[in-house]
């Protein structure tokens, strides 16, 4: 950036511009109607778009690498995108969950398909918690991954 670069001034002006002006800039820069999101969202997306148009966007090799990583993470083509809360929040495969219950320590391993406890596959932590305690439990709460009062 040079000292005569007008972009920093344009970005700073976003903070004080009225929302109606932000929405008009959105129409000008994206050629679509602005989404019904809050001011902060509009400011951040407009700031990115201004810089993208001025300095160019991501390099093609960066876009390609991001797409590869996305396919690695979510699978490509025919595979359904992970959207269920379990898939987004679940621990990384290989993670070991430890829980002491009535003086006995229990270890559960996160697998690609669910969980493993005592050499047996399980689809849910709740099923494991039920097997350990003999009562119904939210598995996420039982293993300390979620506070039952405050959420994740």
MOGI-V606242 format. One record per pair of residues at least 24 apart in sequence whose ideal C-beta (glycine too) atoms are under 10 Angstrom apart, sorted by sequence separation. I is the first residue (numbers start at 0). J is the second residue. D is the distance in whole Angstrom. If there is no record, write none. Layout:
BEGIN
I_J_D, I_J_D
END
This chain:
BEGIN
14_38_9, 18_42_10, 21_45_6, 24_48_9, 28_52_7, 89_113_9, 90_114_9, 107_131_9, 114_138_8, 13_38_9, 16_41_9, 24_49_8, 89_114_9, 105_130_10, 16_42_8, 98_124_10, 105_131_6, 105_132_10, 13_41_8, 14_42_7, 85_113_10, 96_124_8, 100_128_9, 103_131_8, 114_142_9, 13_42_5, 16_45_9, 98_127_9, 13_43_9, 98_128_8, 101_131_9, 96_127_9, 100_131_6, 101_132_8, 107_138_9, 10_42_9, 13_45_6, 14_46_10, 100_132_6, 13_46_6, 98_131_8, 90_124_10, 107_141_10, 10_45_9, 11_46_10, 89_124_9, 107_142_7, 9_45_9, 10_46_5, 13_49_8, 100_136_10, 105_141_10, 9_46_9, 10_47_10, 85_122_10, 105_142_9, 85_123_8, 10_49_7, 85_124_9, 6_46_9, 9_49_6, 10_50_8, 98_138_10, 9_50_9, 100_141_8, 96_138_9, 6_49_6, 98_141_7, 5_49_10, 6_50_7, 9_53_9, 98_142_5, 96_141_9, 97_142_8, 98_143_7, 6_52_10, 96_142_5, 97_143_9, 6_53_5, 96_143_8, 5_53_9, 6_54_8, 96_144_8, 4_53_9, 4_54_10, 89_139_9, 94_144_10, 88_139_8, 90_142_9, 0_53_10, 0_54_9, 85_139_9, 90_144_7, 84_139_10, 89_144_9, 88_144_8, 88_145_8, 88_151_6, 87_151_10, 84_151_8
END
